[in-house]
Amino acid sequence: MMSLNILKTAASRAALHTSRIPGAHSALSTTFRSFSQDGDSGSHSDFEPKRKQVNDEDEAIDMVREHVQNNKVMLYMKGNPSMPMCGFSATVVKVLQDEGVDFSSVNVLDYPSIREGVKQYSQWPTIPQLYVNGEFIGGCDIITSMAENNELEDLFKEEKSV
């Protein structure tokens, strides 16, 4: 509890020590930060993210198999499409968006067992990984190359006609 009071005092002092910035429109700019106690997210548990626990390798591989079979275009990536957490994932997301493809994705950073399971499922060592119609297509380099050669466009044309 004492550390919480110290943080509040430090935040108050920081707010008092702001100064006028030449060319700024307001004379004083203050940023407020809230500090919560250990384990207190400040939100009700109903609003916390719900994540399925994946306990072992076989369960992870089964989950990957289910994802791949139930989604026409499935991307395993670091981050999510609106906020990729690595350049390779961002590149694949951009390629898919440029192709106008709807796709499902899993953030492997949230699920370490899925991250390892998808690598075993495909026998491919890196992330991101793209699957179309249950078939492993490749990682960033392969997807980028296919897009440059219009092979990806052809693949998705075939997919749309099926």
C-alpha positions, 0 to 999 in steps of 0.5 A: 500500500505504501508503494501505491502512495509513493507512486501517486505522490510521484505522479502528482509531482510530475503533473506539477512540474510540466512547463509551457512549451513554445508554440503549444496551444495550451499553457499546461499539458498534464497526463494522468496515469492510474495505478492499480494494485497487484492483480487488479485490472480495474475491470470485471472478470466478464470483460477479460479476454477468454483464452482456451488453455492448451495443455499438451502437444497433441491437443495443440496439433488437434486444435491446429488441424481443426482450425485448418479444416474449418477455415478456408484461409487460415493464418498463424501469425505473431500478433493479429491482423490489425496489429501484427507483432513482427514484420513477416506477419505484417507482410503476409497480412498486407498481401492477403488484404491486397488480394481482398481475401477474408482470412482467419488468424491465430496469434501464436504469441498468446498460445505458446503450445499452438506456436510449437504445434503449428510448426510440427503440424506443417513441418515448417520451422517459422511463423507466419504460416498460411493454409488455404483449403486445409493445405499448407501454402508457406511462410512469408517468403513463399507468400510474397513470391507467389503474390509477385508471380500472380500465383496467389491471385490464381490460387484465390481465383480457384478458391472462389470458383470452388 
